[in-house]
């Protein structure tokens, strides 16, 4: 029986970002890598003293680890503690930071018509993706059907002031649906990008590129030019296209090549359609470009509804999520993209079949 070690596999298969240098001599960017959120993270700082850059990046890496520990879906964490309370029908006080995340995630879920749904952690777990190591086996169809029928959603969660005199300032969270199991894996990386940008700015760092497993946010420039990044080809080594990423922009990719297993000749990825409880098929990848406030968070959460909608519905999903620049690669390799996205991209293979929609 095939056993997939998904963390290592992601690093090997998905070098999503490639920094490219132009001609001429330029001072090298300070760069540091780590492994958090089950994926490779990388922070590059340009044009700063080495010691200053190192101090700032160290703080960012520590923040990544804090968020990883806070939001882990299947190991002891504040999130798993909250899930345990939901399963028992109990209330639990949550810190203001998590309260804000839940409210934001609920709003994004509503905007996506429920296709972005962090409440379906039970389905993600059932398919075997709540593990550092998982086996390529299919879940019991009856169990899948039970969870789909339970219809866990973010709107099942209510937040209210905590009247207790011992409260530390958080709100009380409760779920009216015991099937709700929060998994913020499709939100946390983007949130971490925004936190990293905030911390770097506080340290006086204004030119940096932050990459968390393919979700990337740019600050400032790489000298006299913009940061240039590559979008990983979902089936081949190297990028399918490159683009310049400007100050405050973020790019996010969801793909079936990141966490998946193969069974019976089919690929089953970790991106679950909440409507049928099954991994999405016939989509290889979705890439979106976001701007402005919370660009990092949006780059992570907003790509999921497009991926789940597939080639027939991705364009409508992009409109719901207010995304002008988006790209979808369907199962046969055909590239669908918006006109605005095409203007930003330079494809590595000029013969790539493109459908502007």
Secondary structure, DSSP 8 states (H G I E B T S, - for coil): --EE-HHHHHHHH---------SS-----EEEEEEETTEEEEEEE-SS-HHHHHHHHHHHHHHHHHHHHHS-SSSSSHHHHHHHHHHHT--EEE-HHHHHHHHHHHHHHHHTTTSS-TTBHHHHHHTT-SSSSEE-----HHHHHHHHHHT--GGGEEEEE---TT--S-EEEEES-TT-B--GGGTHHHHHHHHHHHHHHHTT--SEEEEETTEEEEES-BTTB-EEEEEE-SSSSSEEEEEEE-TT-EEEEEETTSSEEEETTEEEES-EETTTTEE--SEEEEEEEE-STTHHHHHHHHHHHHHHHHHHHHHHHHHHTT-SSEEEEETTS-EEE-HHHHHH-EESSTT--EEE-
